[in-house]
Amino acid sequence: MSETFVNKSLVSCFIIALILLALLAPSCCWSQLTSDRQPPLLTASGNAEVRVRPDLAIVRLGVESEAKTAAKAREENAKKANAIAAALKTLRIPAANIETSTFQISPVRRFPEGSSQQGQPPIVGYSVTNIVTVRTGQLDLVPRIIDDSVVAGANEVQGVDFVLQNDSVAKQQALKAAVANARENARTMANELGLRLVQVRSIQQGGVGVVPPPIFYRLGAAAPTATTPTPIFPGEVTINASVTLTYSIR
């Protein structure tokens, strides 16, 4: 076989290969575009709320004292703070459930009456604040904690919170309910539009929040007595959850 014939055969084969590639290229590109094409989607959101009775109370209270000197203010504050601690001990609250959350000594500045009140007010005394945080699972004991502490000398009640010691179960309940709500919303929209849900393509948790019941307490001018207990109502803890589901549809 001559060398010229061989070369012509190779050239012919090369040309045929180029022609085949040119013919196949459009179909390959179309196949790639078809596989990359996203199916139509439907997105639905769901929300849920679960309400649970709290099982833990957190009370923040204490005493603020003011005197001419820091030493005198501290001494007066310590006497009342010890009396408050004794009252809490009488209620059989474990020492581990009582902790100091704030202790502060600060100067008291005040302009004398009739002064020009220019510049920085002079120091006229010192203030000592001692706040303790009390935790108890006996919710019906909260009024006694407040009342007995006030009788013992407390003049600061900064707040009462009712919470859950373990909120994981309630959070899971709220999350499940939010998913069910999102699925129901998706079905409703699909049925209304004549569509069919195929499968879940993505799921996103919007968040799970725990909201304690609002409790507002303001210490009045007169201390409560044993015959007029402070009314405190625990209410319920609210757990909110939200979820977003995305379905492929037909």
Backbone torsions as a table, in degrees:
resi	resn	phi	psi	omega
1	MET	NA	133.3	-175.7
2	SER	-77.1	157.0	-179.7
3	GLU	-64.7	-33.6	-179.6
4	THR	-64.5	-39.4	-180.0
5	PHE	-66.2	-40.3	179.4
6	VAL	-62.9	-46.4	-179.8
7	ASN	-60.8	-40.8	178.8
8	LYS	-64.5	-36.3	179.1
9	SER	-65.8	-41.5	179.8
10	LEU	-64.3	-41.2	179.3
11	VAL	-63.9	-40.8	-179.9
12	SER	-63.0	-44.0	179.5
13	CYS	-62.3	-40.9	-179.6
14	PHE	-63.6	-40.5	-179.9
15	ILE	-66.9	-41.0	179.1
16	ILE	-63.2	-40.2	179.5
17	ALA	-63.2	-41.9	178.1
18	LEU	-62.5	-40.8	179.9
19	ILE	-63.4	-43.4	179.5
20	LEU	-63.2	-41.8	178.1
21	LEU	-62.3	-40.9	180.0
22	ALA	-64.6	-37.6	179.9
23	LEU	-71.7	-36.1	-176.7
24	LEU	-81.4	-25.6	-174.3
25	ALA	-56.9	-49.0	-179.5
26	PRO	-58.1	-41.2	-178.9
27	SER	-67.1	-36.1	177.8
28	CYS	-64.6	-45.6	-179.7
29	CYS	-62.8	-41.7	-179.8
30	TRP	-64.6	-39.9	178.0
31	SER	-62.1	-41.0	-179.8
32	GLN	-65.9	-42.7	179.9
33	LEU	-64.8	-38.4	-179.2
34	THR	-65.8	-41.3	-178.4
35	SER	-70.5	-30.2	-179.8
36	ASP	-83.1	-10.8	-176.5
37	ARG	-68.8	128.2	-179.2
38	GLN	-79.0	138.6	176.8
39	PRO	-72.5	159.2	176.3
40	PRO	-63.5	143.9	-174.3
41	LEU	-123.6	155.6	173.9
42	LEU	-132.7	129.8	-178.4
43	THR	-114.2	133.1	179.8
44	ALA	-134.3	143.2	178.6
45	SER	-109.3	151.2	178.1
46	GLY	-136.8	144.4	179.1
47	ASN	-132.1	151.3	179.0
48	ALA	-150.6	155.4	179.4
49	GLU	-137.3	129.8	177.7
50	VAL	-120.3	133.7	-179.5
51	ARG	-115.5	128.1	-175.3
52	VAL	-132.6	142.7	177.1
53	ARG	-71.1	132.1	-179.5
54	PRO	-68.4	158.3	178.3
55	ASP	-129.0	12.1	178.6
56	LEU	-146.1	132.4	177.0
57	ALA	-111.7	138.4	178.0
58	ILE	-123.7	117.1	-177.4
59	VAL	-115.5	130.6	177.9
60	ARG	-115.6	115.0	-177.7
61	LEU	-149.4	167.9	179.8
62	GLY	173.5	-153.5	-174.0
63	VAL	-139.4	141.5	173.1
64	GLU	-118.3	128.9	-177.9
65	SER	-123.8	146.8	178.8
66	GLU	-132.7	136.8	179.0
67	ALA	-151.5	173.3	-178.5
68	LYS	-64.7	-36.5	-179.8
69	THR	-119.7	157.5	179.2
70	ALA	-64.4	-37.4	-179.3
71	ALA	-64.0	-43.1	-179.9
72	LYS	-66.7	-42.2	179.2
73	ALA	-63.5	-40.4	178.8
74	ARG	-65.2	-41.4	-178.7
75	GLU	-63.0	-46.8	179.4
76	GLU	-64.3	-39.3	180.0
77	ASN	-65.9	-41.6	-178.6
78	ALA	-62.5	-39.8	179.4
79	LYS	-61.7	-45.7	-179.7
80	LYS	-69.7	-38.0	178.9
81	ALA	-63.5	-39.7	177.4
82	ASN	-66.2	-36.5	178.0
83	ALA	-66.4	-38.4	177.0
84	ILE	-64.4	-43.4	179.1
85	ALA	-61.1	-39.3	178.7
86	ALA	-65.6	-38.8	178.7
87	ALA	-65.5	-39.8	178.2
88	LEU	-68.0	-35.2	178.1
89	LYS	-65.6	-36.7	177.9
90	THR	-61.9	-31.3	178.4
91	LEU	-79.5	3.1	177.8
92	ARG	62.0	37.9	173.2
93	ILE	-85.7	125.1	-178.7
94	PRO	-58.0	143.4	-179.9
95	ALA	-58.9	-31.8	-179.9
96	ALA	-66.0	-18.9	-179.0
97	ASN	-94.8	7.8	177.9
98	ILE	-123.8	122.0	-179.5
99	GLU	-141.1	146.7	178.0
100	THR	-74.8	123.9	179.8
101	SER	-104.7	-24.4	178.7
102	THR	-147.5	130.1	169.4
103	PHE	-140.2	121.5	-172.4
104	GLN	-145.6	136.3	172.1
105	ILE	-118.4	124.5	-176.8
106	SER	-143.5	148.5	178.5
107	PRO	-71.2	150.5	176.4
108	VAL	-107.0	119.5	-179.7
109	ARG	-109.6	132.8	-177.9
110	ARG	-155.9	136.8	176.1
111	PHE	-75.7	137.2	174.1
112	PRO	-63.5	150.4	179.0
113	GLU	-62.8	135.9	178.7
114	GLY	84.0	0.3	179.5
115	SER	-80.6	168.0	-179.0
116	SER	-72.9	-16.5	178.1
117	GLN	56.2	48.2	176.5
118	GLN	-113.4	145.1	-179.1
119	GLY	77.5	-161.3	-178.5
120	GLN	-84.0	134.4	179.7
121	PRO	-63.4	147.4	178.6
122	PRO	-74.9	158.0	176.6
123	ILE	-77.5	122.4	-179.5
124	VAL	-110.1	-3.9	179.8
125	GLY	171.9	-167.5	-178.9
126	TYR	-135.8	147.5	-179.3
127	SER	-119.2	135.9	177.1
128	VAL	-121.2	127.2	179.3
129	THR	-119.5	129.2	178.5
130	ASN	-130.9	109.5	-178.6
131	ILE	-114.1	133.2	176.9
132	VAL	-115.7	151.1	175.8
133	THR	-108.0	124.7	-177.2
134	VAL	-113.6	129.1	178.5
135	ARG	-116.2	136.9	177.3
136	THR	-152.7	143.7	174.8
137	GLY	-89.0	-6.1	176.8
138	GLN	-90.9	91.0	-174.1
139	LEU	-63.4	-31.5	180.0
140	ASP	-72.8	-5.1	179.2
141	LEU	-88.3	-12.2	-175.9
142	VAL	-57.7	-47.0	177.8
143	PRO	-57.7	-38.8	178.8
144	ARG	-67.0	-37.5	178.2
145	ILE	-59.9	-45.8	-179.2
146	ILE	-68.4	-51.7	-173.8
147	ASP	-64.5	-46.6	-178.8
148	ASP	-66.3	-35.2	178.4
149	SER	-67.5	-40.1	178.8
150	VAL	-65.7	-42.2	177.3
151	VAL	-61.7	-33.8	-179.7
152	ALA	-77.0	-10.5	177.2
153	GLY	129.5	-1.6	178.7
154	ALA	-66.3	132.8	175.7
155	ASN	-127.4	13.2	175.7
156	GLU	-132.8	117.5	170.7
157	VAL	-122.3	103.3	-171.0
158	GLN	-87.1	-14.7	177.0
159	GLY	160.3	161.9	176.6
160	VAL	-132.1	126.2	177.9
161	ASP	-119.2	135.2	173.1
162	PHE	-111.4	121.2	-173.1
163	VAL	-134.8	-179.6	175.1
164	LEU	-104.2	133.7	176.9
165	GLN	-66.3	-35.9	176.5
166	ASN	-138.5	109.7	-176.2
167	ASP	-101.1	10.1	-175.5
168	SER	-65.8	-40.0	-179.2
169	VAL	-65.1	-44.9	179.8
170	ALA	-64.5	-37.3	177.8
171	LYS	-63.6	-41.1	178.9
172	GLN	-65.7	-38.3	177.9
173	GLN	-62.7	-44.4	179.7
174	ALA	-64.7	-39.2	-179.1
175	LEU	-66.4	-42.5	177.7
176	LYS	-62.1	-42.2	179.5
177	ALA	-65.7	-35.5	178.6
178	ALA	-67.4	-39.9	176.9
179	VAL	-62.6	-44.8	179.0
180	ALA	-61.6	-39.1	178.7
181	ASN	-65.9	-40.8	178.3
182	ALA	-65.0	-40.8	178.9
183	ARG	-64.5	-41.6	179.4
184	GLU	-64.8	-40.5	177.9
185	ASN	-63.9	-39.4	178.6
186	ALA	-63.9	-43.8	179.1
187	ARG	-61.9	-42.9	-179.0
188	THR	-61.1	-46.0	-179.3
189	MET	-66.2	-41.6	-179.5
190	ALA	-64.6	-44.0	179.9
191	ASN	-63.9	-39.9	-178.5
192	GLU	-66.4	-30.1	-177.3
193	LEU	-98.7	2.2	-179.7
194	GLY	70.6	33.3	-178.9
195	LEU	-109.9	165.2	177.1
196	ARG	-122.6	128.8	176.5
197	LEU	-75.1	129.2	-177.6
198	VAL	-97.6	-60.9	179.2
199	GLN	-159.3	160.1	177.6
200	VAL	-77.3	123.7	179.7
201	ARG	-94.6	-29.6	178.1
202	SER	-158.7	154.6	177.3
203	ILE	-139.9	134.3	-177.2
204	GLN	-132.1	127.8	177.3
205	GLN	-84.9	122.0	-178.5
206	GLY	-78.9	-21.3	-180.0
207	GLY	139.1	152.2	176.2
208	VAL	-127.1	119.8	-176.6
209	GLY	-119.9	144.5	178.4
210	VAL	-112.9	121.7	-177.7
211	VAL	-116.3	110.7	178.0
212	PRO	-71.1	156.2	178.5
213	PRO	-65.4	138.7	-179.6
214	PRO	-72.2	127.0	177.4
215	ILE	-125.1	123.9	178.9
216	PHE	-117.8	128.3	-179.8
217	TYR	-137.2	130.0	177.5
218	ARG	-127.0	127.8	-178.9
219	LEU	-70.3	124.4	-179.8
220	GLY	-84.0	177.6	-178.6
221	ALA	-69.1	-35.1	-178.4
222	ALA	-102.1	136.5	179.0
223	ALA	-72.4	143.9	178.5
224	PRO	-68.9	156.1	178.4
225	THR	-116.5	173.4	-178.1
226	ALA	-63.4	-25.6	-179.0
227	THR	-86.0	-11.8	178.7
228	THR	-129.3	73.3	-179.0
229	PRO	-65.5	148.9	178.4
230	THR	-70.3	123.6	178.7
231	PRO	-77.8	121.3	177.2
232	ILE	-129.7	126.9	-177.8
233	PHE	-117.3	119.7	-175.2
234	PRO	-63.2	-34.7	-176.5
235	GLY	68.3	-149.4	-179.3
236	GLU	-135.3	148.5	175.1
237	VAL	-86.2	134.0	-179.3
238	THR	-105.4	128.3	177.1
239	ILE	-113.9	120.3	179.7
240	ASN	-106.7	143.5	176.2
241	ALA	-142.3	147.7	177.2
242	SER	-138.6	145.3	-176.8
243	VAL	-142.1	145.2	175.1
244	THR	-122.9	125.3	179.6
245	LEU	-112.3	140.7	175.2
246	THR	-121.4	123.7	-178.9
247	TYR	-110.2	147.8	164.0
248	SER	-85.4	142.8	-173.5
249	ILE	-130.6	164.7	174.1
250	ARG	-132.6	NA	NA
